Amino acid sequence: MKQLLRFMGSAVTVVMLSLSIMPLARAHQPGAHVHGLATLEVVIDGAAVQINLDSPLDNLLGFERAPRNEKERQAVRAMALKLHQAATLFVFTPAAQCRLESAELESAVLASGLLAPAADSGKGSDTAKADASDAHAELAATWHFQCVMPQALQGIEVRLFQQFSGLKRIDAAVVGPKGQSSAKLSPKSTRLKW
């Protein structure tokens, strides 16, 4: 019975997230690709917190295509390193004691070897994906966190702007035990509260 209730709670969370982020997903359909703008989705389900970022590569790299030389490959590796260091990007309410479980980065034009954590950089290919289009490429990042005291979680300080100067605005959506909310984050307004 507990497993069924847990599954039903997870299903409700997924439905709530889907409904809350539909307008955000439309913002990244072809033709709506906006430099400087990214979307951030936060789902809180018990002790688990998942954060999803969707951004044009230009916001994070200064270009949005496969790297053409070693300098550009180094820029991709540096971006990936920053994105894998989630503690510098997202600062949770300290009392909640949230820790990163995993981080995943994906882009249609960037090779998985370039996006791997520094310790895994020798794995996978560093070469561009052969079938990737060079026009208006994006990056999707997903971070999974576990919190020791989830009831103490009251917000997240989003520090993506300090790491990526190409970001000008982040449209954020939060789904959690207190319901749904949204916010527009900027370099001067970086706190998500609930």
HELIX and SHEET records of a PDB file:
HELIX    1   1 LYS A    2  ALA A   27  1                                  26    
HELIX    2   2 LEU A   57  LEU A   61  1                                   5    
HELIX    3   3 GLU A   70  HIS A   84  1                                  15    
HELIX    4   4 ALA A   86  THR A   88  5                                   3    
HELIX    5   5 PRO A   94  ALA A   96  5                                   3    
HELIX    6   6 SER A  112  LEU A  115  1                                   4    
HELIX    7   7 ALA A  118  ASP A  120  5                                   3    
HELIX    8   8 PRO A  150  ALA A  152  5                                   3    
HELIX    9   9 LEU A  160  GLN A  163  1                                   4    
SHEET    1   A 6 CYS A  98  GLU A 106  0                                        
SHEET    2   A 6 GLU A 138  CYS A 147 -1                                        
SHEET    3   A 6 ALA A  48  PRO A  56 -1                                        
SHEET    4   A 6 LEU A  37  ASP A  45 -1                                        
SHEET    5   A 6 ARG A 169  GLY A 176  1                                        
SHEET    6   A 6 GLY A 179  LEU A 185 -1                                        
SHEET    1   B 3 PHE A  90  PHE A  92  0                                        
SHEET    2   B 3 GLY A 155  VAL A 158 -1                                        
SHEET    3   B 3 ARG A 191  LYS A 193 -1                                        
END                                                                             
